[in-house]
């Protein structure tokens, strides 16, 4: 009389279940925030603007460096791609590696340095630093890349990302830009 195959079927079921559970555990437990969103900026239709003809090449280098870092993890006090970035560490890294310009360490100190102040968003040029007043003082900085967008390292648990400068939060907190390249 043939033996029933139940133990063999049961063993296969247990093995398959274990494999599926292990595969589920191997997935990332943290959901990454999106680093790129479709732009809804009212400034997107403006023609691209470089700081000056003499610095257009440097501005282009800054843009490529900034956009290339989108997706890098945020880390408070961070200033390298391997270690992550906070907002001022990101901006200093971009400028230092793309242009050789070393910037102050904090967003507040960057806002106080020499450079032409740009008060209106419509007058920003690619490569300008953009400052935000959150809580009554300059406490955030990013790099304007044009078409109403800027690259920045916004918060703990997030990543370097590209956002609309005139969006609901950032537009309300925009203080001014600073033209470092001229």
Secondary structure, DSSP 8 states (H G I E B T S, - for coil): -----HHHHHHHHHHHHHHHHHHHHHS-SS----SB-----TTTTS---BS-GGGHHHHHHHHHHHHHTTT-BB-TT-EETTTEE-HHHHHHHHHHHHH-----SSHHHHHHSSSEEE-SGGG--BT-EEEEESSSSEEEEEEEEETTEEEEE-STT-BEEEEETTSHHHHHHEEEEEE---
